[in-house]
Amino acid sequence: MLDGVDDDVFESLVDTVDRFARNRLIPAERTVEQANAVPEEIVAEMRAMGLFGLSTPQEFGGIGVNAAQESRLIEALCYASLSFRSLIGTNVGIGSQGFVMDGTAKQKARWLPGIASGETVASFALTEPDTGSDAGGIRTRARRDGSDYVIDGTKRYITNAVRAGVFTVFARTDPDEAGADGVSAFVVPADTPGITVATPDRKMGQRGTKTSDVIFDGVRLPETAILGGPAMLNRGFRTAMKVLDRGRIHIGAMAVGQGQRMLDIATDYALERSQFGKPIGQHQLVQGLIADSQAELHAMRALVRATAAEYDRDGAAVLGASCTKYFCTEAVGRIADRALQIHGGAGYMCDYDIERLYRDVRLLRIYEGTSQIQQIVIARRTLAGRSH
Amino acid sequence: MKVLVPVKRVIDYNVKVRVKGDGSGVDLANVKMSMNPFDEIACEAAIRMKESGAVEEVIAVSIGVKQAQETLRTALAMGCDRAILIVATDDVHTDIEPLAVAKLLKAVVDAEEPGLVICGKQAIDNDMNATGQMLSALLGWSQATFASKIDIDGDHATVKREVDGGMQSIKVKMPAVISVDLRLNEPRYASLPNIMKAKKKPLDEKTPEDYGVDVSPRLEVVKTAEPPERDAGIIVKSVDELLDKLKNEAGVI
């Protein structure tokens, strides 16, 4: 597993990302919300800072942080709007980790340097119109034609597809196998003929992030386009699950960053706003909302750190990662609700940041495995652990 | 030309400062420290000169505790080429006074022979605003303080200064000591790859003895206190009442 960056250097990285989030990104949040786009100059600054290459190994030009370090940096970055994180999210997570974990030497050398610098945006194309949580049931097909494969199908909610330079596309290579065992992962350059990226989706929150349908119509690829090479035929689903495993810790860290932000602004509001002759923070029922949020935030942070350490030690943390994603994203939803409640009527107004943050964090409980899927994983693992 | 940039490790500007119980100073134990913001502006100015081709090498210097090497690493990550750390104390609460710092900097200048020293106008901890001026006097160099614009042209520099009455432009002979003000530039964020590379850049560690400078204090801190809490204001009912209070309570008219 990755050893990560030296401790003393790492503290400087956290400090820099923290300052960047507070001084540069937070002041730009309202512009992003209104324009429904992150300004290009901020994209360029994020690229120059090296944020796209956080998890790419150093030999390919990245920073090469381990999961524990990634989670602390993501926590710092996600003190600002999740819309900024989304820009680097696929390059740091689902878009790149398949290459890092299972790519051939050639695939790594071709794509990882661009992914690390941010020049190439990497997208992960798994979800389909009829295939969400039941990811093993995907219908996109990769038909064998001579030594080539031809991909046909539609992918849905694909983050950063409009910017993508390369897609990791999951397609069924064994039509006789209906489940996960007939699926392969393909490395598909975005300029391959036959790919159409649809108009970006309109969403409830995280404005400025771009998700789209991607349509593959007769997209022809050599068999070397299979992630990990022809030997990985029909084994793409395992890659997807490994990638999502580390991603779940990352999402837990996002929840911690946003939870801290919302608790901070709610606390500031409770100190400032007076009712019945004193700041509302001196009323016990409001204190209850603050205390519950603070206690949950502590538990979230502790869980993320413990699970990330386990992942770095063992190379996997399936049960822990699911517990982390499930607990942290549900808890941040409760913190959002309390933080908005502390604001009273003001919290329902678009002039207050909490209104936007409340909508933004809602997605955390859904993507990269809904809470219900996490519950299934957690329960199955728990039952299997005690059965003889 | 080489440029020397002195940088100081100070309490982070976001930290709420607390006075120590015995009033001997500000509590710095386990407090977040970072580079003096004016020194960041000085680093940025020097690095931009290097990027424009006017300067060959930027050397950052810090004087204080050993932990100031973190501050120097920040300067290196921003783009300074190498660093010199003069460990003058092992107690984070001991502040090296401006005259001692200026003497040490003079010794560094004598050894390194830069053509220009760019420093922050003051450090945000003690707000002395003295080191740059003392250094120019010790060196016998020109000084240009509170710079908000610097143009170097051959053996002269034109510096726009922020003074009480507005802006003043002065032309000084090089070599010079220039102290920078807030509006000179906006310092860059060090990129993550550059933070990693900074670890491999040279950082020399020295002591005041290496330069034959005595850093023992000449000033005595008598007492440090929190600013007094402001009392709530009052609303007066009439102009007469206001005049009466200004005259008889505040005693200002």
Chai-1 contact restraints between the chains, C-beta under 6 A:
chainA,res_idxA,chainB,res_idxB,connection_type,confidence,min_distance_angstrom,max_distance_angstrom,comment,restraint_id
A,V9,B,M196,contact,1.0,0.0,6.0,A-B,restraint_1
A,V9,B,K199,contact,1.0,0.0,6.0,A-B,restraint_2
A,S12,B,I195,contact,1.0,0.0,6.0,A-B,restraint_3
A,L13,B,L192,contact,1.0,0.0,6.0,A-B,restraint_4
A,L13,B,I195,contact,1.0,0.0,6.0,A-B,restraint_5
A,T16,B,Y189,contact,1.0,0.0,6.0,A-B,restraint_6
A,T16,B,A190,contact,1.0,0.0,6.0,A-B,restraint_7
A,F20,B,Y189,contact,1.0,0.0,6.0,A-B,restraint_8
A,A48,B,S191,contact,1.0,0.0,6.0,A-B,restraint_9
A,M49,B,S191,contact,1.0,0.0,6.0,A-B,restraint_10
A,M49,B,L192,contact,1.0,0.0,6.0,A-B,restraint_11
A,G50,B,S191,contact,1.0,0.0,6.0,A-B,restraint_12
A,G50,B,L192,contact,1.0,0.0,6.0,A-B,restraint_13
A,G50,B,P193,contact,1.0,0.0,6.0,A-B,restraint_14
A,I63,B,L192,contact,1.0,0.0,6.0,A-B,restraint_15
